Amino acid sequence: MYIVIAIIIGILSLIAAYVALHHEKLTVGIIATGLVSLFASILFLLLAAPDVAMTEASIGSGLTTAIFFYVLNKIRQRNG
């Protein structure tokens, strides 16, 4: 049962990575990057590594996405 869930999450992660690389809007790319990290944290949880999963979810999904949006906002303010 876990292998099926892991395969589905892996496929969803690849789709989100493709969207992050090829979408025109930067905000969609940032959200897709956060989704890749969130899917990775779910996979870590399925692999019985809850400490790594919590770290990936908090830093990878949360903090990194927030920093990307902060920097994007600063760039947009500077360019007018």
HTML snippet that shows the backbone in 3Dmol.js (N, CA, C, O; Angstrom):
<script src="https://3Dmol.org/build/3Dmol-min.js"></script>
<div id="view" style="width:600px;height:400px;position:relative"></div>
<script>
const pdb = `
ATOM      1  N   MET A   1       0.825  -1.199   0.000  1.00  0.00           N
ATOM      2  CA  MET A   1       0.000   0.000   0.000  1.00  0.00           C
ATOM      3  C   MET A   1       0.870   1.264   0.000  1.00  0.00           C
ATOM      4  O   MET A   1       0.583   2.229  -0.709  1.00  0.00           O
ATOM      5  N   TYR A   2       1.958   1.239   0.824  1.00  0.00           N
ATOM      6  CA  TYR A   2       2.831   2.410   0.881  1.00  0.00           C
ATOM      7  C   TYR A   2       3.559   2.650  -0.431  1.00  0.00           C
ATOM      8  O   TYR A   2       3.842   3.794  -0.786  1.00  0.00           O
ATOM      9  N   ILE A   3       3.861   1.584  -1.148  1.00  0.00           N
ATOM     10  CA  ILE A   3       4.584   1.744  -2.408  1.00  0.00           C
ATOM     11  C   ILE A   3       3.717   2.453  -3.447  1.00  0.00           C
ATOM     12  O   ILE A   3       4.227   3.236  -4.248  1.00  0.00           O
ATOM     13  N   VAL A   4       2.424   2.188  -3.439  1.00  0.00           N
ATOM     14  CA  VAL A   4       1.517   2.851  -4.381  1.00  0.00           C
ATOM     15  C   VAL A   4       1.431   4.338  -4.056  1.00  0.00           C
ATOM     16  O   VAL A   4       1.462   5.179  -4.954  1.00  0.00           O
ATOM     17  N   ILE A   5       1.324   4.656  -2.777  1.00  0.00           N
ATOM     18  CA  ILE A   5       1.266   6.059  -2.368  1.00  0.00           C
ATOM     19  C   ILE A   5       2.584   6.758  -2.710  1.00  0.00           C
ATOM     20  O   ILE A   5       2.581   7.902  -3.164  1.00  0.00           O
ATOM     21  N   ALA A   6       3.700   6.077  -2.495  1.00  0.00           N
ATOM     22  CA  ALA A   6       5.008   6.664  -2.806  1.00  0.00           C
ATOM     23  C   ALA A   6       5.154   6.921  -4.302  1.00  0.00           C
ATOM     24  O   ALA A   6       5.706   7.946  -4.700  1.00  0.00           O
ATOM     25  N   ILE A   7       4.672   6.014  -5.126  1.00  0.00           N
ATOM     26  CA  ILE A   7       4.746   6.200  -6.575  1.00  0.00           C
ATOM     27  C   ILE A   7       3.879   7.370  -7.015  1.00  0.00           C
ATOM     28  O   ILE A   7       4.294   8.170  -7.853  1.00  0.00           O
ATOM     29  N   ILE A   8       2.687   7.473  -6.459  1.00  0.00           N
ATOM     30  CA  ILE A   8       1.789   8.580  -6.800  1.00  0.00           C
ATOM     31  C   ILE A   8       2.397   9.910  -6.382  1.00  0.00           C
ATOM     32  O   ILE A   8       2.362  10.877  -7.144  1.00  0.00           O
ATOM     33  N   ILE A   9       2.954   9.966  -5.180  1.00  0.00           N
ATOM     34  CA  ILE A   9       3.575  11.205  -4.712  1.00  0.00           C
ATOM     35  C   ILE A   9       4.810  11.529  -5.551  1.00  0.00           C
ATOM     36  O   ILE A   9       5.081  12.701  -5.815  1.00  0.00           O
ATOM     37  N   GLY A  10       5.555  10.523  -5.970  1.00  0.00           N
ATOM     38  CA  GLY A  10       6.704  10.757  -6.841  1.00  0.00           C
ATOM     39  C   GLY A  10       6.302  11.332  -8.188  1.00  0.00           C
ATOM     40  O   GLY A  10       6.956  12.238  -8.706  1.00  0.00           O
ATOM     41  N   ILE A  11       5.228  10.807  -8.751  1.00  0.00           N
ATOM     42  CA  ILE A  11       4.734  11.328 -10.028  1.00  0.00           C
ATOM     43  C   ILE A  11       4.235  12.755  -9.868  1.00  0.00           C
ATOM     44  O   ILE A  11       4.500  13.606 -10.717  1.00  0.00           O
ATOM     45  N   LEU A  12       3.508  13.022  -8.776  1.00  0.00           N
ATOM     46  CA  LEU A  12       3.034  14.383  -8.524  1.00  0.00           C
ATOM     47  C   LEU A  12       4.201  15.347  -8.325  1.00  0.00           C
ATOM     48  O   LEU A  12       4.136  16.506  -8.736  1.00  0.00           O
ATOM     49  N   SER A  13       5.256  14.866  -7.698  1.00  0.00           N
ATOM     50  CA  SER A  13       6.442  15.698  -7.509  1.00  0.00           C
ATOM     51  C   SER A  13       7.109  16.024  -8.845  1.00  0.00           C
ATOM     52  O   SER A  13       7.553  17.152  -9.059  1.00  0.00           O
ATOM     53  N   LEU A  14       7.178  15.055  -9.728  1.00  0.00           N
ATOM     54  CA  LEU A  14       7.743  15.311 -11.057  1.00  0.00           C
ATOM     55  C   LEU A  14       6.888  16.294 -11.855  1.00  0.00           C
ATOM     56  O   LEU A  14       7.423  17.141 -12.570  1.00  0.00           O
ATOM     57  N   ILE A  15       5.580  16.189 -11.738  1.00  0.00           N
ATOM     58  CA  ILE A  15       4.684  17.126 -12.424  1.00  0.00           C
ATOM     59  C   ILE A  15       4.875  18.537 -11.880  1.00  0.00           C
ATOM     60  O   ILE A  15       4.949  19.501 -12.642  1.00  0.00           O
ATOM     61  N   ALA A  16       4.956  18.650 -10.546  1.00  0.00           N
ATOM     62  CA  ALA A  16       5.162  19.970  -9.939  1.00  0.00           C
ATOM     63  C   ALA A  16       6.515  20.545 -10.336  1.00  0.00           C
ATOM     64  O   ALA A  16       6.628  21.752 -10.550  1.00  0.00           O
ATOM     65  N   ALA A  17       7.536  19.711 -10.436  1.00  0.00           N
ATOM     66  CA  ALA A  17       8.854  20.190 -10.869  1.00  0.00           C
ATOM     67  C   ALA A  17       8.814  20.677 -12.313  1.00  0.00           C
ATOM     68  O   ALA A  17       9.436  21.687 -12.643  1.00  0.00           O
ATOM     69  N   TYR A  18       8.093  19.973 -13.169  1.00  0.00           N
ATOM     70  CA  TYR A  18       7.947  20.408 -14.557  1.00  0.00           C
ATOM     71  C   TYR A  18       7.235  21.760 -14.628  1.00  0.00           C
ATOM     72  O   TYR A  18       7.638  22.645 -15.383  1.00  0.00           O
ATOM     73  N   VAL A  19       6.172  21.907 -13.836  1.00  0.00           N
ATOM     74  CA  VAL A  19       5.445  23.182 -13.803  1.00  0.00           C
ATOM     75  C   VAL A  19       6.361  24.292 -13.290  1.00  0.00           C
ATOM     76  O   VAL A  19       6.344  25.403 -13.821  1.00  0.00           O
ATOM     77  N   ALA A  20       7.150  24.004 -12.275  1.00  0.00           N
ATOM     78  CA  ALA A  20       8.052  25.023 -11.728  1.00  0.00           C
ATOM     79  C   ALA A  20       9.068  25.493 -12.767  1.00  0.00           C
ATOM     80  O   ALA A  20       9.447  26.664 -12.777  1.00  0.00           O
ATOM     81  N   LEU A  21       9.500  24.607 -13.619  1.00  0.00           N
ATOM     82  CA  LEU A  21      10.501  24.972 -14.614  1.00  0.00           C
ATOM     83  C   LEU A  21       9.930  25.647 -15.851  1.00  0.00           C
ATOM     84  O   LEU A  21      10.597  26.481 -16.463  1.00  0.00           O
ATOM     85  N   HIS A  22       8.704  25.298 -16.227  1.00  0.00           N
ATOM     86  CA  HIS A  22       8.215  25.713 -17.539  1.00  0.00           C
ATOM     87  C   HIS A  22       7.036  26.677 -17.521  1.00  0.00           C
ATOM     88  O   HIS A  22       6.547  27.046 -18.588  1.00  0.00           O
ATOM     89  N   HIS A  23       6.566  27.095 -16.367  1.00  0.00           N
ATOM     90  CA  HIS A  23       5.424  28.004 -16.340  1.00  0.00           C
ATOM     91  C   HIS A  23       5.895  29.438 -16.547  1.00  0.00           C
ATOM     92  O   HIS A  23       7.008  29.799 -16.164  1.00  0.00           O
ATOM     93  N   GLU A  24       5.042  30.243 -17.151  1.00  0.00           N
ATOM     94  CA  GLU A  24       5.393  31.625 -17.477  1.00  0.00           C
ATOM     95  C   GLU A  24       5.430  32.525 -16.237  1.00  0.00           C
ATOM     96  O   GLU A  24       6.298  33.390 -16.129  1.00  0.00           O
ATOM     97  N   LYS A  25       4.501  32.327 -15.310  1.00  0.00           N
ATOM     98  CA  LYS A  25       4.414  33.199 -14.135  1.00  0.00           C
ATOM     99  C   LYS A  25       5.338  32.711 -13.028  1.00  0.00           C
ATOM    100  O   LYS A  25       5.402  31.518 -12.730  1.00  0.00           O
ATOM    101  N   LEU A  26       6.048  33.653 -12.429  1.00  0.00           N
ATOM    102  CA  LEU A  26       6.981  33.297 -11.362  1.00  0.00           C
ATOM    103  C   LEU A  26       6.267  32.822 -10.100  1.00  0.00           C
ATOM    104  O   LEU A  26       6.767  31.946  -9.394  1.00  0.00           O
ATOM    105  N   THR A  27       5.104  33.394  -9.818  1.00  0.00           N
ATOM    106  CA  THR A  27       4.386  32.982  -8.604  1.00  0.00           C
ATOM    107  C   THR A  27       3.959  31.523  -8.683  1.00  0.00           C
ATOM    108  O   THR A  27       4.012  30.805  -7.685  1.00  0.00           O
ATOM    109  N   VAL A  28       3.539  31.084  -9.854  1.00  0.00           N
ATOM    110  CA  VAL A  28       3.179  29.681 -10.028  1.00  0.00           C
ATOM    111  C   VAL A  28       4.406  28.793  -9.883  1.00  0.00           C
ATOM    112  O   VAL A  28       4.325  27.708  -9.308  1.00  0.00           O
ATOM    113  N   GLY A  29       5.533  29.245 -10.398  1.00  0.00           N
ATOM    114  CA  GLY A  29       6.774  28.495 -10.252  1.00  0.00           C
ATOM    115  C   GLY A  29       7.214  28.364  -8.802  1.00  0.00           C
ATOM    116  O   GLY A  29       7.699  27.312  -8.387  1.00  0.00           O
ATOM    117  N   ILE A  30       7.042  29.438  -8.032  1.00  0.00           N
ATOM    118  CA  ILE A  30       7.407  29.394  -6.620  1.00  0.00           C
ATOM    119  C   ILE A  30       6.503  28.433  -5.861  1.00  0.00           C
ATOM    120  O   ILE A  30       6.976  27.657  -5.031  1.00  0.00           O
ATOM    121  N   ILE A  31       5.208  28.481  -6.141  1.00  0.00           N
ATOM    122  CA  ILE A  31       4.275  27.573  -5.472  1.00  0.00           C
ATOM    123  C   ILE A  31       4.572  26.125  -5.859  1.00  0.00           C
ATOM    124  O   ILE A  31       4.518  25.232  -5.014  1.00  0.00           O
ATOM    125  N   ALA A  32       4.881  25.896  -7.121  1.00  0.00           N
ATOM    126  CA  ALA A  32       5.204  24.535  -7.558  1.00  0.00           C
ATOM    127  C   ALA A  32       6.490  24.035  -6.902  1.00  0.00           C
ATOM    128  O   ALA A  32       6.600  22.851  -6.585  1.00  0.00           O
ATOM    129  N   THR A  33       7.451  24.915  -6.700  1.00  0.00           N
ATOM    130  CA  THR A  33       8.678  24.536  -5.998  1.00  0.00           C
ATOM    131  C   THR A  33       8.380  24.142  -4.555  1.00  0.00           C
ATOM    132  O   THR A  33       8.944  23.180  -4.033  1.00  0.00           O
ATOM    133  N   GLY A  34       7.492  24.891  -3.921  1.00  0.00           N
ATOM    134  CA  GLY A  34       7.072  24.539  -2.571  1.00  0.00           C
ATOM    135  C   GLY A  34       6.355  23.206  -2.521  1.00  0.00           C
ATOM    136  O   GLY A  34       6.499  22.454  -1.557  1.00  0.00           O
ATOM    137  N   LEU A  35       5.581  22.910  -3.561  1.00  0.00           N
ATOM    138  CA  LEU A  35       4.895  21.616  -3.628  1.00  0.00           C
ATOM    139  C   LEU A  35       5.880  20.463  -3.770  1.00  0.00           C
ATOM    140  O   LEU A  35       5.681  19.403  -3.176  1.00  0.00           O
ATOM    141  N   VAL A  36       6.927  20.657  -4.542  1.00  0.00           N
ATOM    142  CA  VAL A  36       7.950  19.613  -4.671  1.00  0.00           C
ATOM    143  C   VAL A  36       8.548  19.299  -3.306  1.00  0.00           C
ATOM    144  O   VAL A  36       8.749  18.136  -2.955  1.00  0.00           O
ATOM    145  N   SER A  37       8.824  20.334  -2.555  1.00  0.00           N
ATOM    146  CA  SER A  37       9.390  20.142  -1.224  1.00  0.00           C
ATOM    147  C   SER A  37       8.380  19.492  -0.282  1.00  0.00           C
ATOM    148  O   SER A  37       8.747  18.652   0.541  1.00  0.00           O
ATOM    149  N   LEU A  38       7.124  19.874  -0.400  1.00  0.00           N
ATOM    150  CA  LEU A  38       6.085  19.267   0.436  1.00  0.00           C
ATOM    151  C   LEU A  38       5.914  17.788   0.111  1.00  0.00           C
ATOM    152  O   LEU A  38       5.772  16.966   1.015  1.00  0.00           O
ATOM    153  N   PHE A  39       5.928  17.448  -1.168  1.00  0.00           N
ATOM    154  CA  PHE A  39       5.837  16.038  -1.556  1.00  0.00           C
ATOM    155  C   PHE A  39       7.049  15.248  -1.063  1.00  0.00           C
ATOM    156  O   PHE A  39       6.923  14.087  -0.674  1.00  0.00           O
ATOM    157  N   ALA A  40       8.227  15.888  -1.081  1.00  0.00           N
ATOM    158  CA  ALA A  40       9.418  15.217  -0.569  1.00  0.00           C
ATOM    159  C   ALA A  40       9.278  14.948   0.928  1.00  0.00           C
ATOM    160  O   ALA A  40       9.701  13.900   1.414  1.00  0.00           O
ATOM    161  N   SER A  41       8.687  15.888   1.655  1.00  0.00           N
ATOM    162  CA  SER A  41       8.512  15.669   3.090  1.00  0.00           C
ATOM    163  C   SER A  41       7.515  14.547   3.362  1.00  0.00           C
ATOM    164  O   SER A  41       7.670  13.808   4.334  1.00  0.00           O
ATOM    165  N   ILE A  42       6.507  14.411   2.528  1.00  0.00           N
ATOM    166  CA  ILE A  42       5.566  13.296   2.685  1.00  0.00           C
ATOM    167  C   ILE A  42       6.261  11.971   2.410  1.00  0.00           C
ATOM    168  O   ILE A  42       6.020  10.981   3.102  1.00  0.00           O
ATOM    169  N   LEU A  43       7.123  11.953   1.398  1.00  0.00           N
ATOM    170  CA  LEU A  43       7.885  10.733   1.118  1.00  0.00           C
ATOM    171  C   LEU A  43       8.821  10.377   2.264  1.00  0.00           C
ATOM    172  O   LEU A  43       8.972   9.203   2.603  1.00  0.00           O
ATOM    173  N   PHE A  44       9.448  11.379   2.860  1.00  0.00           N
ATOM    174  CA  PHE A  44      10.293  11.106   4.023  1.00  0.00           C
ATOM    175  C   PHE A  44       9.480  10.526   5.173  1.00  0.00           C
ATOM    176  O   PHE A  44       9.956   9.651   5.897  1.00  0.00           O
ATOM    177  N   LEU A  45       8.271  11.007   5.337  1.00  0.00           N
ATOM    178  CA  LEU A  45       7.408  10.482   6.388  1.00  0.00           C
ATOM    179  C   LEU A  45       7.039   9.032   6.109  1.00  0.00           C
ATOM    180  O   LEU A  45       6.996   8.214   7.028  1.00  0.00           O
ATOM    181  N   LEU A  46       6.773   8.705   4.843  1.00  0.00           N
ATOM    182  CA  LEU A  46       6.464   7.319   4.482  1.00  0.00           C
ATOM    183  C   LEU A  46       7.672   6.400   4.658  1.00  0.00           C
ATOM    184  O   LEU A  46       7.517   5.202   4.897  1.00  0.00           O
ATOM    185  N   LEU A  47       8.866   6.963   4.540  1.00  0.00           N
ATOM    186  CA  LEU A  47      10.082   6.179   4.707  1.00  0.00           C
ATOM    187  C   LEU A  47      10.534   6.103   6.164  1.00  0.00           C
ATOM    188  O   LEU A  47      11.663   5.700   6.447  1.00  0.00           O
ATOM    189  N   ALA A  48       9.659   6.487   7.079  1.00  0.00           N
ATOM    190  CA  ALA A  48       9.891   6.412   8.526  1.00  0.00           C
ATOM    191  C   ALA A  48      11.036   7.304   8.980  1.00  0.00           C
ATOM    192  O   ALA A  48      11.866   6.904   9.796  1.00  0.00           O
ATOM    193  N   ALA A  49      11.068   8.518   8.443  1.00  0.00           N
ATOM    194  CA  ALA A  49      12.049   9.513   8.878  1.00  0.00           C
ATOM    195  C   ALA A  49      11.302  10.792   9.250  1.00  0.00           C
ATOM    196  O   ALA A  49      11.371  11.785   8.526  1.00  0.00           O
ATOM    197  N   PRO A  50      10.585  10.770  10.380  1.00  0.00           N
ATOM    198  CA  PRO A  50       9.742  11.923  10.706  1.00  0.00           C
ATOM    199  C   PRO A  50      10.533  13.194  11.020  1.00  0.00           C
ATOM    200  O   PRO A  50      10.046  14.296  10.771  1.00  0.00           O
ATOM    201  N   ASP A  51      11.738  13.060  11.560  1.00  0.00           N
ATOM    202  CA  ASP A  51      12.535  14.251  11.842  1.00  0.00           C
ATOM    203  C   ASP A  51      12.963  14.947  10.556  1.00  0.00           C
ATOM    204  O   ASP A  51      12.932  16.175  10.474  1.00  0.00           O
ATOM    205  N   VAL A  52      13.361  14.170   9.555  1.00  0.00           N
ATOM    206  CA  VAL A  52      13.735  14.743   8.264  1.00  0.00           C
ATOM    207  C   VAL A  52      12.505  15.322   7.574  1.00  0.00           C
ATOM    208  O   VAL A  52      12.588  16.363   6.922  1.00  0.00           O
ATOM    209  N   ALA A  53      11.369  14.654   7.716  1.00  0.00           N
ATOM    210  CA  ALA A  53      10.128  15.141   7.105  1.00  0.00           C
ATOM    211  C   ALA A  53       9.706  16.476   7.700  1.00  0.00           C
ATOM    212  O   ALA A  53       9.297  17.378   6.969  1.00  0.00           O
ATOM    213  N   MET A  54       9.802  16.612   9.015  1.00  0.00           N
ATOM    214  CA  MET A  54       9.426  17.880   9.645  1.00  0.00           C
ATOM    215  C   MET A  54      10.380  18.998   9.251  1.00  0.00           C
ATOM    216  O   MET A  54       9.954  20.134   9.042  1.00  0.00           O
ATOM    217  N   THR A  55      11.657  18.688   9.149  1.00  0.00           N
ATOM    218  CA  THR A  55      12.631  19.700   8.741  1.00  0.00           C
ATOM    219  C   THR A  55      12.391  20.134   7.304  1.00  0.00           C
ATOM    220  O   THR A  55      12.430  21.325   6.997  1.00  0.00           O
ATOM    221  N   GLU A  56      12.146  19.181   6.434  1.00  0.00           N
ATOM    222  CA  GLU A  56      11.884  19.498   5.026  1.00  0.00           C
ATOM    223  C   GLU A  56      10.601  20.301   4.877  1.00  0.00           C
ATOM    224  O   GLU A  56      10.543  21.231   4.073  1.00  0.00           O
ATOM    225  N   ALA A  57       9.575  19.954   5.642  1.00  0.00           N
ATOM    226  CA  ALA A  57       8.312  20.675   5.543  1.00  0.00           C
ATOM    227  C   ALA A  57       8.454  22.108   6.054  1.00  0.00           C
ATOM    228  O   ALA A  57       7.930  23.043   5.448  1.00  0.00           O
ATOM    229  N   SER A  58       9.157  22.276   7.158  1.00  0.00           N
ATOM    230  CA  SER A  58       9.253  23.620   7.722  1.00  0.00           C
ATOM    231  C   SER A  58      10.220  24.510   6.950  1.00  0.00           C
ATOM    232  O   SER A  58       9.901  25.662   6.653  1.00  0.00           O
ATOM    233  N   ILE A  59      11.394  23.986   6.626  1.00  0.00           N
ATOM    234  CA  ILE A  59      12.386  24.814   5.943  1.00  0.00           C
ATOM    235  C   ILE A  59      12.170  24.798   4.435  1.00  0.00           C
ATOM    236  O   ILE A  59      12.131  25.853   3.801  1.00  0.00           O
ATOM    237  N   GLY A  60      12.030  23.609   3.860  1.00  0.00           N
ATOM    238  CA  GLY A  60      11.898  23.504   2.408  1.00  0.00           C
ATOM    239  C   GLY A  60      10.612  24.090   1.876  1.00  0.00           C
ATOM    240  O   GLY A  60      10.626  24.899   0.948  1.00  0.00           O
ATOM    241  N   SER A  61       9.500  23.685   2.461  1.00  0.00           N
ATOM    242  CA  SER A  61       8.214  24.182   1.967  1.00  0.00           C
ATOM    243  C   SER A  61       7.887  25.563   2.502  1.00  0.00           C
ATOM    244  O   SER A  61       7.487  26.449   1.746  1.00  0.00           O
ATOM    245  N   GLY A  62       8.055  25.746   3.787  1.00  0.00           N
ATOM    246  CA  GLY A  62       7.620  26.991   4.406  1.00  0.00           C
ATOM    247  C   GLY A  62       8.576  28.149   4.241  1.00  0.00           C
ATOM    248  O   GLY A  62       8.247  29.145   3.598  1.00  0.00           O
ATOM    249  N   LEU A  63       9.749  28.025   4.813  1.00  0.00           N
ATOM    250  CA  LEU A  63      10.685  29.144   4.854  1.00  0.00           C
ATOM    251  C   LEU A  63      11.206  29.516   3.470  1.00  0.00           C
ATOM    252  O   LEU A  63      11.255  30.697   3.126  1.00  0.00           O
ATOM    253  N   THR A  64      11.591  28.536   2.682  1.00  0.00           N
ATOM    254  CA  THR A  64      12.136  28.825   1.353  1.00  0.00           C
ATOM    255  C   THR A  64      11.093  29.487   0.455  1.00  0.00           C
ATOM    256  O   THR A  64      11.406  30.426  -0.277  1.00  0.00           O
ATOM    257  N   THR A  65       9.861  28.999   0.511  1.00  0.00           N
ATOM    258  CA  THR A  65       8.797  29.604  -0.296  1.00  0.00           C
ATOM    259  C   THR A  65       8.540  31.037   0.149  1.00  0.00           C
ATOM    260  O   THR A  65       8.355  31.923  -0.685  1.00  0.00           O
ATOM    261  N   ALA A  66       8.527  31.267   1.450  1.00  0.00           N
ATOM    262  CA  ALA A  66       8.325  32.628   1.956  1.00  0.00           C
ATOM    263  C   ALA A  66       9.462  33.555   1.529  1.00  0.00           C
ATOM    264  O   ALA A  66       9.218  34.707   1.170  1.00  0.00           O
ATOM    265  N   ILE A  67      10.700  33.065   1.565  1.00  0.00           N
ATOM    266  CA  ILE A  67      11.842  33.887   1.126  1.00  0.00           C
ATOM    267  C   ILE A  67      11.752  34.184  -0.362  1.00  0.00           C
ATOM    268  O   ILE A  67      12.047  35.302  -0.785  1.00  0.00           O
ATOM    269  N   PHE A  68      11.351  33.203  -1.163  1.00  0.00           N
ATOM    270  CA  PHE A  68      11.192  33.441  -2.604  1.00  0.00           C
ATOM    271  C   PHE A  68      10.148  34.520  -2.872  1.00  0.00           C
ATOM    272  O   PHE A  68      10.368  35.400  -3.703  1.00  0.00           O
ATOM    273  N   PHE A  69       9.015  34.461  -2.176  1.00  0.00           N
ATOM    274  CA  PHE A  69       7.981  35.477  -2.369  1.00  0.00           C
ATOM    275  C   PHE A  69       8.455  36.848  -1.880  1.00  0.00           C
ATOM    276  O   PHE A  69       8.133  37.867  -2.490  1.00  0.00           O
ATOM    277  N   TYR A  70       9.212  36.879  -0.792  1.00  0.00           N
ATOM    278  CA  TYR A  70       9.756  38.141  -0.295  1.00  0.00           C
ATOM    279  C   TYR A  70      10.694  38.773  -1.322  1.00  0.00           C
ATOM    280  O   TYR A  70      10.599  39.969  -1.599  1.00  0.00           O
ATOM    281  N   VAL A  71      11.589  37.981  -1.879  1.00  0.00           N
ATOM    282  CA  VAL A  71      12.532  38.485  -2.871  1.00  0.00           C
ATOM    283  C   VAL A  71      11.801  38.920  -4.140  1.00  0.00           C
ATOM    284  O   VAL A  71      12.139  39.949  -4.725  1.00  0.00           O
ATOM    285  N   LEU A  72      10.813  38.155  -4.565  1.00  0.00           N
ATOM    286  CA  LEU A  72      10.038  38.538  -5.750  1.00  0.00           C
ATOM    287  C   LEU A  72       9.335  39.871  -5.527  1.00  0.00           C
ATOM    288  O   LEU A  72       9.278  40.706  -6.430  1.00  0.00           O
ATOM    289  N   ASN A  73       8.799  40.069  -4.327  1.00  0.00           N
ATOM    290  CA  ASN A  73       8.146  41.337  -4.007  1.00  0.00           C
ATOM    291  C   ASN A  73       9.145  42.489  -4.024  1.00  0.00           C
ATOM    292  O   ASN A  73       8.835  43.569  -4.528  1.00  0.00           O
ATOM    293  N   LYS A  74      10.344  42.270  -3.477  1.00  0.00           N
ATOM    294  CA  LYS A  74      11.372  43.317  -3.496  1.00  0.00           C
ATOM    295  C   LYS A  74      11.806  43.659  -4.921  1.00  0.00           C
ATOM    296  O   LYS A  74      12.018  44.829  -5.237  1.00  0.00           O
ATOM    297  N   ILE A  75      11.938  42.664  -5.771  1.00  0.00           N
ATOM    298  CA  ILE A  75      12.315  42.896  -7.166  1.00  0.00           C
ATOM    299  C   ILE A  75      11.243  43.692  -7.882  1.00  0.00           C
ATOM    300  O   ILE A  75      11.554  44.611  -8.640  1.00  0.00           O
ATOM    301  N   ARG A  76       9.984  43.351  -7.650  1.00  0.00           N
ATOM    302  CA  ARG A  76       8.885  44.079  -8.296  1.00  0.00           C
ATOM    303  C   ARG A  76       8.796  45.521  -7.803  1.00  0.00           C
ATOM    304  O   ARG A  76       8.488  46.423  -8.583  1.00  0.00           O
ATOM    305  N   GLN A  77       9.063  45.747  -6.509  1.00  0.00           N
ATOM    306  CA  GLN A  77       9.039  47.114  -5.983  1.00  0.00           C
ATOM    307  C   GLN A  77      10.165  47.941  -6.581  1.00  0.00           C
ATOM    308  O   GLN A  77       9.976  49.121  -6.879  1.00  0.00           O
ATOM    309  N   ARG A  78      11.323  47.341  -6.759  1.00  0.00           N
ATOM    310  CA  ARG A  78      12.471  48.069  -7.281  1.00  0.00           C
ATOM    311  C   ARG A  78      12.288  48.424  -8.760  1.00  0.00           C
ATOM    312  O   ARG A  78      12.713  49.491  -9.203  1.00  0.00           O
ATOM    313  N   ASN A  79      11.649  47.517  -9.524  1.00  0.00           N
ATOM    314  CA  ASN A  79      11.473  47.755 -10.959  1.00  0.00           C
ATOM    315  C   ASN A  79      10.296  48.669 -11.276  1.00  0.00           C
ATOM    316  O   ASN A  79      10.108  49.064 -12.426  1.00  0.00           O
ATOM    317  N   GLY A  80       9.520  48.999 -10.286  1.00  0.00           N
ATOM    318  CA  GLY A  80       8.457  49.963 -10.478  1.00  0.00           C
ATOM    319  C   GLY A  80       7.151  49.337 -10.621  1.00  0.00           C
ATOM    320  O   GLY A  80       6.149  50.032 -10.791  1.00  0.00           O
TER     321      GLY A  80
END
`;
const viewer = $3Dmol.createViewer("view");
viewer.addModel(pdb, "pdb");
viewer.setStyle({}, {cartoon: {color: "spectrum"}});
viewer.zoomTo();
viewer.render();
</script>
